[in-house]
Amino acid sequence: MSWNIIKSQADVNFLNDVFDNFHDSYLKELCFVSGSYIGEDRSMNEHNEPMARFLFQRQWENPSVIEIEFSDVIQINIKPEGKDEFTYISIARLYFHNNIFFWSARDYEIHEDGKDAYTWVAAKQVKWRVRDELLGNKKIYMPD
């Protein structure tokens, strides 16, 4: 369950290959943390450290589940393609351009106009890990 830190285009290519460009997968869950909080003494603690974790599942093995953590998030766009189409991913890729990592649910790059019609995330740092023990419908980020 150790993290694989993505530092180069070769690392990006490896993740895309390992998870088969997210082909026939689901975005099962995502979690966003801003880094800021209100302390127990009601003091405001602003820490601009936005981070998001995405959990993907697929029917294929080796791996079946991966978790990707995007740190220093620049922007997240949450947009279903159509009614009830938040989760299914036909094909997607992680990109690395101008020191920014960009993942889109419909294989758009960060500079393309059509990207806002889909879910995507842009961040300055990315790491991932295999989480095959998380197959199933149990909520991970927001347990009951």
C-alpha positions, 0 to 999 in steps of 0.5 A, a space after each residue: 500500500 505504498 505510494 508511487 510518486 509521479 515525477 516525470 512523463 515516464 511515471 505518467 505513462 506507467 500509471 496510464 499503462 498499468 490501469 489501461 488508460 482507465 478503460 471501463 472503470 468507475 470513479 467510485 469516490 473522491 474526497 477534497 480537503 482544503 487544508 484550512 480549518 476552524 480550531 477548537 478555540 474557534 480560531 481560523 487556520 488558513 492553510 492553502 494546501 488543497 488535496 483530492 483523492 480519487 478512488 477508481 475501480 475496474 473489473 480487470 485485475 492487477 490492479 483492480 483498484 487504484 487511489 490517486 492523490 492530487 496535491 496542490 490542486 489548481 482546479 477540480 471540475 465535477 461535471 457528469 457527461 449526461 444524466 446518471 453518468 458521473 462514474 463510468 469512464 470509457 477511456 481517460 489519461 493522466 497528462 503532464 504538461 508545463 509542470 501541471 498534472 491533468 486528469 480528465 474523465 473523457 481524455 481531454 487535455 488541459 488546453 482543450 476547450 471541451 474539457 469543461 463538459 467532463 470531470 477533471 482535476 489539475 494539480 502540481 503533485 500526484 501520487 498513486 497506490 494500488 488498493 485492491 482490498 477496496 473492491 465493493 460498495 463500502 464507502 471509504 472516504 465517507 463511511 456511515 
